[in-house]
C-alpha cells in the first residue's frame, strides 16, 4: 500500500446484491462523501459450491467471478450516479471462498479503517443453519465493523420498566426530573451555534 493510499479513509463493503448490501453500499458512499480522500473497496464473494444466488450465478469459476465483477461494477456505477458523492476512488473485488474470511482478508490487505456489512439479524435455528457472516466478520476483523440493517422499531417490542417502589416512611424521597436537551448546530465555518428551543 502506498503512502498516498495510507492517508485516505479506506472502507471495505461486503456486497451480495441484496437489499441489505445496497444499504451497506449507500452508507459507504455517504461516508466517502464527507471524507477529504476516500477509497471504497466493494467485495462480492462467490460460494465455492453454490455460486451467488442473488444474481443467479451457479457454481464458482474464473468466468463466474468475472461475471460477478462486471455486474458489481455496473451496480456501483449506477449507485454513484444516483447519489453523486464527492470525488473518491473505488475498487470492485470478486473472490471465491468463505464470505467472512474473504472480507476480513481484503480489509487486512488494504488496511481498511472500516468494514460495512449488512445483516438480517436472524436468530435461533436460521442463524445456526445459515451462520452469520456479519458476526464472523465482526469477531475476526482488525478494524471497526459497521453492521447495517433496516430500521424497524415496533412500539409493541419496546421494553417496559417497572416503576420504583415507594420510599419507605422516614426515608428521603427520590427526586426525578426530565431536563430538556440543549440543541446546537455545527456549521461549515466550524462554529458551534446554540439554537433556540423552537428552532
N, C-alpha and C positions, 0 to 999 in steps of 0.2 A: 504494500500500500504506500503510495507516495505521500510526501509531507503535505502536499496541496490537499489531497483527499482527507488527511487526518484532521484538517481544520474544519471540515464540513460536518454538519449534523447528518448522521447516517442512520437510515431506518430500513429494517427488513420487514416486508409484508408477506405473510403466508396467504396464498391465493388458491382457491379451489373452484372458482367460477360459481360460487353460491351467493345468496343474498348477504350472508354474514361476511363473506370475503369482500363484497362490494363496500360494506360498512367499514371494514378494516382499511381498504384502499382509500376511501373517502377521508378517513381520519389521517392517514399518512399524507395525503395531498394537502389537507388543511394545515398540518404541522409544517410541511415543506414551504407553504405559502408565507409563514411567519418567520422562517429562518433566513439569515442573510445568505448562507450557502448550504444547500441540502442535496443529498444523494439518496434516492429511494431504490431499494432492491426488491423486486417483486418476484417471489418464487412459487412455482407450481410443481408439485411432486406427484409423479405417477406411481401408483402402487405396482410393485413388481408382478403381481398376478392379475389384478383387476383393472389396471389402467386408470382412467379418470372418468368416473361415472357421470359427473355433472355436464360433461360435453361429449359423452358417448364415444370415448376412445377406449377400445378394448385392448388389454394386454399392454406390455411395455417393451418398446424397442427404440432404436435411434430415430426411426421415422416418426413414431408416435410422439416422442419427446420433441421433435422438431415441429410437428403439427401443434402441439400444446404451446410451444414458444411463440409461434406465429399468431395463434388465437389470443394468447396473453398480451402480446404486443398490440394487437388491434383493440383489445378491451381497454388497455391502459390509455392508449392514444385517445379513444373515444371519451373516457372519463376526464382526461386532461382538457380536452376541447370543451367539455361541458362546464368544468369548474374554473378553467383559466387561472391556475395559480401563478405565483411569481416564478421566475426562472429557476430551474433545478435540473439535475441530471437524474435519469433513471435507467435501470438495467432490468431486463427480464431474464429469469433463470428457469430452466426446465430440468428437473432431475428425476431419476428413477430410484426408488427405495422407500425407506420408512419416513413418513412426512415429518414427524417431530425431530428425528435425527438430522435430516437434511436441512431443516430450518435452522436448528441450533448450529450446525456446522457452517452454514453460509454466514450466519451472524458472527461467528468467530473469525472466519476468513476476511470479512470486510471490517472487522472491529466495530460492529454496529453499536450505536448509542441506545437503540430501542428496537424491540420486535413488536409488531402489531399482528394479532391473530383473532379470528372470530371464533365464537363457541356457541353451541346450542344450549349449554348449561344442563345437559342431560344428567339424570341421577339414577341410582338403582341399577336394575338389570341392563337397561340400554347402555349405561356408561360402562358396565363390566364387559358387555359383549363388544361394543364399538371402540372402547378405550377413549381417552380424551387426549387428543393431540395438544390442545391448549395447555392442559395440565402438565403433560410431559415436557413441553417447551418451557413453561414457567419454572419447572423444577430443575431443568438442566442448563438453562441459558446463563450466560455470564454477563448479562446486561438486563435492564428493566424490561418487563413484558407487559404490554397493554392488551387486555383481553376485551374484545368488543362483543356486545350482544345488544339486541333490541331492547328499548326501554318498554317495560310492560307492567307498570305499577297497577296493582289491583287493591282498592281500599279494603276489600274483604280479607286480604292477606296481611294487612298491617298488624303488627303485634300490639296487644293491649297491655298496659302496665297497671297493675292493681294500685289503688291509692294507698298511701302510707296510713298505718293505723293512727288513731287519735292519740295525742300525747297524754300520758297518764297524769292524773291530778297532781299538782305541785311541781311539775317539771316545766322548764321554759318551753314555750311554744316555738315550733319551727316556722321560719318566715319564708314564704315563697313569692317570687316576683318574676315577671317576664319583662325584660327590658328590650325596647325596640332596637334593631340594629342600626348602626351608623352607616351611611352609604357614601361611597367615593367613586370617582371616575378617574381613570388613568389616561391622560391624553397623549397624543403623538409627540407633543412638545416635552414629554417626560415630566409632567406636572400632575400631582395628585390633587384633585379638586373635591372638596366636600360638596355633597348635594343636599338641597333642601328636602325635607321629608316628602313633599308632594311631587318631587322630580322622579 
